[in-house]
Amino acid sequence: MQHLLWLIPTLPLAGFLILALGRYLSRTTVALVGVGSVSLSALITIIIGVNFISNPPPSGAYSQFLWTWFNASGFAPKISLYLDSLSLVFVFVITFVSALIHLYSSEFMIEDKSYARFFAYMNLFVFSMLILVLAEDLLLMYLGWEGVGLCSFLLIGFWYEKQENGLAAQKAFIITRIGDTAMAIGLFILFYQFQTLHIPALLQGASNKWQIGAPIACTVALLLLAGGIGKSAQLPLQTWLPDAMAGPSPVSALIHAATMVTAGVYLIARMHVIFERSPFTQHLVAVIGAVTLLLAGCSALAQFDIKRVLAYSTISQIGYMFLALGVGAWSAAIFHFMIHAFFKALLFLAAGAVIETQHHEHNMFKMGGLKDKMPLIFWTFLAGAMSLAALPLVSAGFYSKDQILWYAWSAEKGTAWLWLAALIGALITAAYTTRMIILTFFGESKTPLGHLPGMRITIPLVILAVLSITAGFIELPHNFGQVTIFSDLVQKTLPETRMQAGVESEFAFQLIAAIIGLSGIYLTWWTYAKNPGIIDKLKSQALPSTLHRLWFSGWFFDTIYNALFVKPFKTITSINKNDFIDQIYTALVQFTNTLNRILSLSQSGSLRWYIMGIIMGSIIILTLNILL
């Protein structure tokens, strides 16, 4: 089956190339090409995946060499695809979830004047992410890495007629460039050390050549971590993601569930050997994840825009994945990535349906009363919310998040502080999720209902809702039984988590986590549903009001960055606007224009002048020949 690998990324690319001719295509054709290309890619992925699992390759991976990219002084990176158990999980999520999002988009964006352009960008986004996770060479991975950055810019600013949308796209592009630059430097160091960017060779070389704690390993790991922080919107480069909600709702679902923000998680997992050679950096990954999940969770509690709540939620949930990676719980991080993709895509798509039906209203405080008016949207949204809040036993999110909580305590690199941060994060998550449900679907209706969504919107919601409830049962906790399908698959590529504690006390930790999560749900329900006046009283007091402003603003990171970087840069550029360099180019332009005006005098349109010019030129040439 490995000979079919090239079709997985090629089909979305072919869709993009066809859709680039969008103005010549009907909307039906655009939808068929956009949805069909990604759906075929998902189907091929499932076929290859079933064959991979049922008949594992002896080497543990499929590899397909396509061609040599270029050859310069012995450096010959290859266009080669590599599918092991890690990349298989990512490719499945990318193609399957993207296919559902594309189907949803075919109805959601039907009235948009740039229907073909939207699907062209979406297909290019999927292609770039597939190249990122299938690349066997870091240079090819970097091509996909930059590709998703470009596509995020194009899609966040899709409605570029509004200035704020363009600014949000610029912000995402510029901030992620910081991490990308650091990652590029890391690639240069890796090539200098090993004379190759072939990933399996690099990991083998790092394992053999670098000692644990070696300065060079720490340097490279920190540079790669910076790249992951930028793409995955972790502290301190997290500020671009909430503003990225300027794009259409399907774009938000794609960025948060199947592409872009999960790239950093994949990078760290793929290069795990290098991070294991730098214990300091790996611990830093866990700390960054723990702090980020708390800060983002608090910010989600203060938002009124339903999409910004979900945006901060994504930052927080990616923080959980970083925490798991940092303590060496590799399979737990990837498991949560998969489950998160299902419920976060569901929540964004359902939120998009609500916003569209509420006449593009984003403010949850202006919604309400939708439970009975939009029952299908409510129940599917509730399924995703249950998984996000990790409702015990009945949601997939419980099984993936429980693993991270347990490993934060019991893994060899886990600590009580990391576990406590994850536990408090679970309380906060349950609180803002319940708040979102109550404000959006319960209480009095504040905005009249518009056109209800059709089948192409509701079918993806139902499928994702089923997965958000049931997908967790492929990996049960240690004390629940012997169902470990997911970890058995992923640990063929990633090392098993080393434990410092047995499973005897795991039930006690699960009970604590369940009580904390249910407490968050109950307290929020009691506050917003039973005693809504309490919120107004709290806002009138100094400390709660200050905290609300702090959390609502994203902890003033934007304010600080504007003061430290943006405003000084703008001031310097305004001072340097007319420097001597510009004067050189201005003089060159003026000289060219003057010369153009002089030469244009010879173009009088008079045949007599042209003949005279030819004769004079001939006389001058003959005279020069005689004299010389």
C-alpha positions in Angstrom: 0.0 0.0 0.0 2.9 2.4 0.4 2.9 3.1 -3.3 -0.4 5.0 -2.7 1.1 7.4 -0.2 1.7 10.1 -2.8 -2.0 10.3 -3.5 -2.8 11.5 0.0 -1.3 15.0 -0.3 -1.5 15.1 -4.1 -5.3 15.0 -4.2 -5.8 18.2 -2.2 -3.1 19.8 -4.2 -4.8 18.9 -7.4 -8.0 20.3 -6.0 -6.3 23.6 -5.2 -4.9 23.8 -8.8 -8.3 23.2 -10.3 -10.0 25.6 -7.9 -7.4 28.3 -8.8 -9.5 28.6 -12.0 -12.5 29.2 -9.9 -14.1 32.0 -11.8 -14.7 29.6 -14.7 -16.3 26.9 -12.5 -19.9 26.7 -11.2 -20.5 26.5 -7.4 -21.5 22.9 -7.7 -18.3 22.0 -9.4 -16.3 24.0 -6.9 -18.0 22.1 -4.0 -17.4 18.7 -5.7 -13.7 19.4 -6.3 -13.1 20.9 -2.9 -15.0 18.4 -0.9 -14.3 15.4 -3.2 -10.5 15.8 -3.3 -10.1 15.9 0.5 -12.7 13.1 1.0 -10.8 10.8 -1.5 -7.6 11.6 0.4 -9.3 10.6 3.7 -10.6 7.3 2.0 -7.1 6.4 0.8 -5.7 7.2 4.3 -8.2 4.8 5.9 -7.4 2.0 3.4 -3.6 2.5 4.0 -4.2 2.7 7.7 -6.1 -0.5 7.9 -3.4 -2.3 5.9 -0.7 -0.7 8.1 -2.3 -1.9 11.3 -3.3 -5.4 10.1 0.0 -6.0 8.3 2.7 -3.9 10.0 5.7 -3.2 7.8 8.9 -4.9 9.1 10.7 -1.5 9.4 7.7 -0.1 11.3 7.0 2.5 8.5 6.1 3.0 4.9 8.6 5.1 2.9 8.0 6.3 -0.6 10.8 8.1 -2.5 9.5 10.4 -5.2 12.5 12.4 -6.5 15.5 14.3 -5.4 14.6 17.9 -4.7 18.1 19.3 -5.6 21.7 18.5 -5.3 24.1 21.2 -4.1 27.6 20.3 -3.0 26.5 16.9 -1.7 23.4 18.2 0.0 20.6 16.4 -1.8 17.2 16.6 0.2 14.6 14.2 -1.1 11.0 14.5 -1.8 10.2 11.4 0.2 7.1 10.5 2.2 7.3 8.6 5.5 4.3 7.0 7.3 4.7 5.4 10.7 2.2 5.1 13.5 2.7 8.7 14.7 2.2 10.3 11.3 -0.7 7.8 10.5 -2.7 9.3 13.5 -2.0 12.8 12.3 -2.8 12.0 8.6 -6.1 10.3 9.6 -7.2 13.3 11.7 -6.1 15.9 9.1 -7.9 14.2 6.2 -11.0 12.9 8.0 -11.8 16.0 10.0 -10.9 18.3 7.1 -13.3 16.3 4.8 -16.1 16.9 7.3 -15.2 20.6 7.6 -15.1 20.9 3.8 -18.6 19.3 3.5 -19.9 21.8 6.2 -18.3 24.6 4.3 -20.0 23.7 1.0 -23.2 25.0 2.6 -21.9 27.5 5.1 -20.0 29.5 2.5 -22.5 29.1 -0.4 -23.5 32.7 -0.6 -19.9 34.1 -0.4 -18.8 35.8 -3.6 -15.3 34.1 -3.3 -16.6 30.6 -3.0 -13.9 29.0 -5.2 -11.1 31.1 -3.6 -12.2 29.8 -0.2 -12.0 26.2 -1.2 -8.7 26.7 -3.0 -7.1 28.1 0.1 -8.6 25.3 2.3 -7.3 22.6 0.0 -3.9 24.2 -0.1 -4.0 24.3 3.7 -4.7 20.5 3.9 -2.0 19.8 1.4 0.6 21.8 3.4 -0.3 20.1 6.7 -0.1 16.7 5.0 3.4 17.5 3.7 4.4 18.6 7.1 3.5 15.3 8.8 4.5 13.0 6.0 7.9 14.5 5.2 10.8 12.2 5.7 13.2 15.2 5.5 13.2 18.2 7.8 13.6 20.6 4.8 10.4 19.2 3.2 8.7 19.4 6.6 9.7 23.0 6.7 8.1 23.6 3.4 4.8 22.3 4.8 5.5 24.3 8.0 5.7 27.5 6.0 2.8 26.4 3.8 0.4 26.2 6.7 1.6 29.7 7.9 0.8 31.1 4.5 -2.6 29.5 4.3 -3.5 30.7 7.8 -2.7 34.2 6.7 -4.8 33.9 3.6 -7.8 32.3 5.4 -7.7 34.4 8.6 -7.8 37.5 6.3 -10.2 35.9 3.9 -12.7 38.7 4.3 -10.0 41.3 3.7 -12.4 44.1 3.0 -12.5 44.7 6.7 -9.3 46.2 8.0 -9.4 44.3 11.3 -9.4 41.0 9.5 -6.3 41.9 7.5 -4.6 43.0 10.7 -5.4 39.7 12.4 -3.9 37.8 9.5 -0.8 40.0 9.6 -0.5 39.4 13.3 -0.7 35.6 13.0 1.8 35.6 10.1 4.3 37.9 11.9 4.2 36.3 15.3 4.6 32.7 14.0 7.6 34.0 11.9 9.4 34.4 15.2 9.2 30.7 16.0 9.8 29.8 12.4 13.1 31.7 12.3 14.3 30.0 15.5 13.3 26.6 13.9 15.3 27.4 10.7 18.4 28.2 12.8 17.9 24.8 14.5 17.8 23.1 11.1 21.1 24.8 10.1 22.7 23.5 13.3 21.4 20.0 12.8 22.7 19.9 9.2 26.1 21.2 10.4 26.3 18.5 13.0 25.1 15.5 10.9 25.4 16.6 7.2 21.8 15.6 6.6 18.2 16.6 7.4 16.8 13.1 6.9 14.7 12.6 10.0 15.4 8.9 10.8 19.2 9.5 10.3 19.0 12.7 12.5 17.3 10.9 15.3 19.7 8.0 15.1 22.7 10.3 14.9 21.5 12.4 17.9 20.9 9.2 19.9 24.5 8.0 19.2 26.4 11.2 19.2 24.9 13.5 21.8 25.1 12.8 25.5 22.1 13.6 27.8 22.4 17.3 28.8 24.8 18.2 26.0 24.8 21.9 25.3 24.3 21.4 21.6 21.3 19.2 22.2 19.8 21.8 24.6 20.4 24.6 22.0 18.7 22.6 19.2 15.8 21.5 21.4 15.2 25.1 22.5 15.2 26.3 18.9 12.8 23.6 17.8 10.6 24.4 20.9 10.4 28.0 19.8 9.1 26.9 16.4 6.5 24.7 18.1 5.5 27.5 20.5 4.8 29.9 17.6 2.7 27.5 15.6 0.9 26.0 18.5 0.2 29.4 20.2 1.8 28.7 23.5 3.2 31.2 26.0 4.6 33.7 25.1 3.6 33.6 21.4 -0.1 32.8 22.0 -1.6 36.2 21.2 -2.3 35.6 17.6 -4.8 32.8 18.0 -7.7 34.7 19.6 -7.5 37.3 16.9 -7.5 34.6 14.2 -11.2 34.2 14.8 -11.6 36.9 12.2 -11.8 34.2 9.6 -14.9 32.2 8.7 -16.0 29.6 11.2 -14.8 26.6 9.1 -11.4 28.2 9.0 -11.3 28.3 12.8 -12.3 24.7 12.9 -9.6 23.7 10.5 -6.9 25.7 12.2 -7.8 24.5 15.7 -8.6 20.9 15.0 -6.7 19.5 12.0 -3.9 21.9 11.0 -1.7 24.8 12.2 -1.8 24.7 16.0 -1.2 21.0 16.2 2.0 21.4 14.2 4.1 22.2 17.3 2.8 19.1 19.0 3.8 17.0 16.1 7.3 18.6 15.8 8.1 17.9 19.4 6.8 14.3 19.3 8.6 13.6 16.0 11.9 15.0 17.3 11.4 13.4 20.8 15.0 11.9 20.7 16.5 15.4 20.7 14.2 16.6 23.5 15.1 13.5 25.6 18.7 14.5 25.2 17.9 17.9 26.8 16.1 17.2 30.1 16.0 21.0 30.8 14.2 21.7 27.6 11.8 18.9 28.0 10.9 20.1 31.5 10.5 23.6 30.0 7.9 22.1 27.5 5.9 20.8 30.5 6.1 24.1 32.4 5.1 26.2 29.4 2.2 23.9 28.8 1.1 24.0 32.5 1.3 27.8 32.7 -0.4 28.3 29.3 -3.3 26.1 30.1 -4.0 28.1 33.2 -3.6 31.5 31.7 -5.7 30.7 28.6 -8.4 29.0 30.7 -8.8 32.1 32.9 -9.1 34.2 29.7 -11.8 31.9 28.3 -13.8 32.5 31.5 -14.0 36.3 30.7 -14.9 36.3 27.0 -18.3 37.1 25.6 -17.5 36.1 22.0 -18.3 32.4 21.6 -15.5 31.9 19.1 -12.9 33.6 21.3 -13.9 31.3 24.2 -13.2 28.4 22.0 -9.9 30.0 20.8 -8.6 30.4 24.4 -9.9 26.9 25.0 -7.7 25.6 22.2 -4.6 27.4 23.6 -5.4 25.7 27.0 -5.9 22.2 25.5 -2.7 22.4 23.5 -1.1 23.4 26.8 -2.2 20.0 28.1 -0.6 18.3 25.2 2.7 20.2 25.8 2.5 19.2 29.5 2.2 15.6 28.5 5.1 15.8 26.0 7.2 17.5 28.7 6.7 14.6 31.2 7.4 12.0 28.5 3.8 10.9 28.1 4.1 10.9 24.4 1.1 8.6 23.5 -1.1 10.5 26.0 -0.3 13.8 24.2 -1.1 12.3 20.8 -4.3 10.7 22.1 -5.5 14.0 23.5 -4.6 15.6 20.2 -6.9 13.2 18.3 -9.8 13.5 20.7 -9.4 17.3 20.8 -9.6 17.4 17.0 -13.0 15.7 17.1 -14.6 17.8 19.8 -13.0 21.1 18.9 -14.0 20.8 15.3 -17.5 20.0 16.4 -17.7 23.0 18.8 -16.4 25.5 16.2 -18.7 24.2 13.5 -21.7 24.1 15.8 -20.8 27.7 17.0 -20.7 28.7 13.4 -24.2 27.4 12.8 -25.4 29.3 15.9 -23.7 32.5 14.7 -25.2 32.2 11.2 -28.7 31.5 12.6 -28.4 34.4 15.0 -27.7 36.9 12.1 -23.9 36.8 12.6 -24.1 37.6 16.3 -21.0 36.4 18.3 -21.9 37.7 21.7 -23.2 34.9 24.0 -25.0 37.4 26.2 -27.2 38.3 23.2 -28.1 34.7 22.4 -30.0 32.4 24.7 -33.1 30.2 24.4 -31.7 28.1 21.6 -32.0 24.7 23.2 -35.5 24.0 21.9 -35.3 26.1 18.8 -32.1 24.4 17.5 -32.3 20.9 19.2 -29.8 19.1 16.9 -27.3 21.9 17.2 -27.8 21.9 21.0 -27.3 18.2 21.4 -24.2 18.0 19.2 -22.7 21.1 20.8 -23.4 19.5 24.2 -21.6 16.4 23.2 -18.5 18.4 22.2 -18.8 20.5 25.4 -19.0 17.3 27.5 -15.8 16.1 25.9 -14.1 19.4 26.4 -15.1 19.5 30.1 -14.0 15.8 30.4 -17.3 14.7 31.9 -16.4 11.4 33.7 -17.0 8.1 31.9 -19.4 9.3 29.2 -17.1 11.5 27.1 -14.0 10.8 25.1 -12.3 13.9 26.5 -12.3 12.3 30.0 -10.2 9.3 28.8 -7.6 11.4 27.0 -7.4 14.1 29.7 -7.3 11.6 32.5 -4.2 10.1 31.1 -2.4 13.5 31.1 -3.5 14.2 34.7 -2.3 10.8 35.8 1.0 11.1 34.0 1.6 14.6 35.3 1.8 13.0 38.7 3.0 9.5 38.1 5.5 9.8 35.2 9.2 9.8 35.9 9.4 13.4 34.9 6.0 14.4 36.5 5.7 16.6 39.6 3.0 17.5 42.0 3.0 21.1 40.8 2.4 20.0 37.2 -0.5 17.7 38.3 -2.0 20.6 40.4 -1.8 23.0 37.5 -3.5 20.4 35.2 -6.2 19.8 37.9 -6.9 23.5 38.4 -7.1 23.7 34.6 -9.7 21.0 34.5 -11.8 23.0 37.0 -11.5 26.1 34.9 -12.3 24.2 31.7 -15.5 22.8 33.2 -16.5 26.3 34.4 -16.1 28.2 31.1 -17.6 25.3 29.1 -20.7 25.3 31.3 -20.9 29.1 31.1 -20.8 28.9 27.3 -23.6 26.3 27.2 -25.9 28.3 29.6 -25.5 31.6 28.0 -25.9 30.3 24.4 -28.7 27.7 24.8 -30.6 28.4 28.0 -32.6 31.4 29.4 -34.6 33.8 27.3 -34.1 34.3 23.6 -32.6 37.7 22.9 -32.0 37.5 19.1 -34.6 36.3 16.6 -33.9 33.1 14.8 -32.8 33.1 11.1 -32.5 30.4 8.5 -31.8 27.0 10.1 -28.8 24.9 8.8 -29.3 22.2 6.2 -28.0 18.6 5.9 -24.5 19.5 4.7 -24.0 21.4 8.0 -25.7 18.9 10.4 -24.2 15.7 9.1 -20.6 16.6 10.0 -21.9 17.7 13.4 -23.6 14.4 14.1 -20.5 12.4 13.0 -18.2 14.5 15.2 -20.6 14.3 18.1 -20.5 10.5 18.0 -16.7 10.5 17.9 -16.6 13.0 20.8 -18.4 10.6 22.9 -17.2 7.2 21.8 -13.6 7.7 20.5 -12.1 7.6 24.0 -12.9 3.9 24.4 -10.0 2.8 22.3 -7.7 3.7 25.2 -8.9 3.0 28.7 -7.1 4.0 31.9 -4.8 1.5 33.4 -7.2 0.5 36.1 -10.3 0.2 33.8 -9.1 -2.8 31.7 -6.7 -3.9 29.0 -8.0 -1.8 26.1 -4.9 0.0 25.0 -5.4 0.1 21.2 -4.1 3.6 20.7 -1.0 3.4 22.9 -0.1 0.0 21.4 -0.1 1.6 18.0 1.7 4.9 18.8 4.3 3.3 21.0 5.7 1.5 17.9 7.2 5.0 17.1 7.3 6.8 20.4 8.9 5.5 23.6 6.8 4.2 26.4 6.2 6.6 29.3 8.6 5.8 32.2 6.7 5.7 35.5 7.7 6.6 39.0 4.4 5.4 40.6 2.3 2.3 40.2 -1.4 2.2 39.1 -2.7 1.3 42.6 -3.5 4.9 43.4 -4.8 5.9 40.0 -8.4 5.5 41.0 -8.0 8.0 43.8 -6.6 10.6 41.3 -9.4 9.8 38.8 -12.0 10.4 41.6 -10.3 13.7 42.6 -10.3 14.8 38.9 -14.0 13.8 38.5 -15.1 15.7 41.6 -13.2 18.8 40.6 -14.7 18.7 37.1 -18.2 18.2 38.3 -17.7 20.9 40.9 -16.8 23.3 38.2 -19.9 22.4 36.3 -22.2 22.7 39.3 -20.7 26.0 40.6 -21.0 27.6 37.1 -24.6 26.4 36.7 -25.5 27.7 40.2 -23.9 31.1 39.4 -25.2 31.7 35.8 -28.5 29.7 35.8 -29.8 29.9 39.4 -28.3 33.2 40.6 -27.3 35.4 37.6 -27.3 38.5 39.7 -24.2 37.4 41.5 -22.1 38.1 38.4 -23.2 41.8 38.3 -22.4 42.2 42.0 -19.0 40.7 41.5 -18.2 43.0 38.6 -19.0 46.0 40.7 -16.3 45.1 43.2 -12.7 46.2 42.7 -10.8 42.9 42.7 -13.2 40.8 40.5 -13.5 43.7 38.1 -9.7 44.0 37.8 -9.4 40.3 37.3 -12.1 40.3 34.6 -10.2 43.1 32.7 -7.0 41.2 33.1 -8.4 37.9 31.8 -10.6 39.5 29.1 -7.5 41.2 27.7 -5.5 38.0 27.6 -3.4 39.1 30.5 -2.4 42.3 28.7 0.1 40.5 26.6 -0.9 42.5 23.5 -0.6 45.8 25.5 2.9 44.8 26.7 4.0 43.7 23.2 2.6 46.9 21.6 4.6 49.0 24.1 7.8 47.0 23.9 8.0 46.1 20.2 5.2 47.5 18.0 5.2 51.2 18.9 9.1 51.5 19.0 9.3 49.8 15.7 6.7 52.1 14.1 8.5 55.1 15.6 11.8 54.1 14.2 10.4 53.4 10.8 8.6 56.7 10.7 11.9 58.5 11.6 13.7 56.4 9.0 11.0 56.8 6.4 13.0 59.2 4.1 16.6 58.0 4.8 19.3 58.3 2.2 18.7 54.7 0.9 15.2 55.8 -0.2 16.8 58.9 -1.8 19.1 56.8 -3.9 16.2 54.8 -5.3 14.1 58.0 -5.8 17.0 59.5 -7.8 17.2 56.4 -9.9 13.5 56.5 -10.6 13.7 60.2 -11.5 16.7 59.6 -13.8 14.9 56.8 -15.6 11.7 59.0 -16.0 13.8 61.8 -17.4 15.6 59.5 -19.8 12.3 58.1 -20.9 10.9 61.6 -21.7 14.0 62.4 -23.7 13.9 59.2 -25.7 10.1 59.5 -26.2 10.8 62.7 -28.3 12.2 60.5 -31.0 8.8 58.8 -31.3 7.1 61.6 -33.3 5.1 59.4 -35.6 6.5 61.3 -38.7 8.0 58.9 -41.3 10.4 61.7 -42.6 12.0 62.0 -39.2 12.4 58.2 -38.9 14.1 58.0 -42.4 16.4 60.9 -41.5 17.3 59.3 -38.3 18.2 56.0 -40.0 20.3 58.0 -42.6 22.1 60.0 -39.8 22.8 56.8 -37.9 24.2 55.1 -41.0 26.5 58.1 -41.7 27.8 58.1 -38.1 28.4 54.3 -38.2 30.2 54.5 -41.6 32.3 57.5 -40.4 33.4 55.6 -37.2 34.3 52.6 -39.3 36.5 54.7 -41.6 38.2 56.6 -38.8 38.8 53.4 -36.7 
